[in-house]
Amino acid sequence: MSAFNKLFAVLSTFQARVERKDEEGVTAIEYALMAGGIALIIAAALLVLGPKINGLFNGISL
């Protein structure tokens, strides 16, 4: 095996390991972004609908 083939094999193995680690990190970041987005949507919905729901329950209690 030539020196070039050995170097190519080492670089290919290193690249495969780096790609595998990158995918795991990206997945965790994607989950965090999705959770943050869902939290923002829930907070916005509560700000918009909160007074209406409060008024509805106050009307029922009378």
Contacts in CASP RR format, 6 or more apart in sequence:
PFRMAT RR
TARGET T0000
AUTHOR 0000-0000-0000
METHOD contacts of the structure
MODEL  1
MSAFNKLFAVLSTFQARVERKDEEGVTAIEYALMAGGIALIIAAALLVLG
PKINGLFNGISL
END
